[in-house]
Amino acid sequence: MKLAIDVMGFENDISEAVKACRKFNKQFPNVEFILVGKEEKIKSRLSENDKFTIVHANDVITMNDNPITAIRKINSSMYKAIELVKNNQADGVLSAGSSTCYVPMTFVLLQLIKGISKPAFMPYLPTTNKRGMIMLDVGANKECTGEDLYQFAKIATIYSQTIRNIPMPRVGIVNIGAEIEKGFAYHKEAYQLISKDKDINFVGFVEPRELLEGVIDVAVADGYTGNITLKALEGSLKSLKVVLKKEFKKPWNWFGALVSLNVIKGLSKTFDYKNNAGAFVMGLQKIAVKTHGNADEQQFYSAINMLYNAVDKKIIDTIKDSLGQK
């Protein structure tokens, strides 16, 4: 298995990506990592035992780029990493660079599976029951039709069955209320289409406040709604951690903090996104994963693990089979 890693264009040092690849190689020596970026910088972070392949790229996609300027940078590390997958020189690609540029670039270079009209950005979210869930779309498309949401539900169901080993994943559409009359026309269209598909375990509309409770395994939304929901949930969890730290630092709460230490650790572990720090660009002909722009070794490692599992379990072939494309 060959995995292309774009090691440029993110906030942390290249060494974080290199260390993650090194750690993963110890567990899976059959994986060949192709590190894409400025050769001199990459080499300076390698040890004598590293057996990584380096593909030089003298340009970088920055956070100031947009999809139009990015696609013109054919010598950028992001473009070249994706191109390796396009040309069947790698089985999957991972980047921590700009999401705004990465998603459209994968769409242009890797193309959509026949029968899928739009790509979808799909991250993993932790839940209180520790089962976790996935949500799509969270930013690839501002607007979606009911048919788009139906397609998202279908491919996410296949992913959950194949990768997450959930036989009949519960699917819900993110909406402002659970009542069937709530939402826009595309919500109601999606409701009708998904509810008629016997291969999808559809539970109806779900409010954003219920998501972290683990009531569903797949949350379906248009990119605008999904992105706002995701950021609101992430912000709430961060704020909760800040409040807890401030309260437990007060002298009269020290005893309570000591007694609650295991509870606090459990809470942090449950909602630690670093252990599932990758998001798939779903609907493509090839496998593409994105991790956070401030990714460290742990986040890179978890994203590589997601990429590896998707390639190993041939998720694209399974989706194509289910859609009658093979």
Secondary structure, DSSP 8 states (H G I E B T S, - for coil): -EEEEE-SSSSS-HHHHHHHHHHHHHH-TT-EEEEEE-HHHHHTT--TT---EEEE--B---TT--HHHHHH-TTBHHHHHHHHHHTTS-SEEEE-S-HHHHHHHHHHHH-B-TT--S-EEEEEE--TTS--EEEE-SSS-S---HHHHHHHHHHHHHHHHHTS--SS-EEEEE-S-SSTT-S-HHHHHHHHHHHH-TTSEEEEEE-GGGGGGTS-SEEE--HHHHHHHHHHHHHHHHHHHHHHHHHHHSGGGHHHHHHTHHHHHHHHHHT-GGGG-EEEEETBSSEEEEE-TT--HHHHHHHHHHHHHHHHTTHHHHHHHHTT--
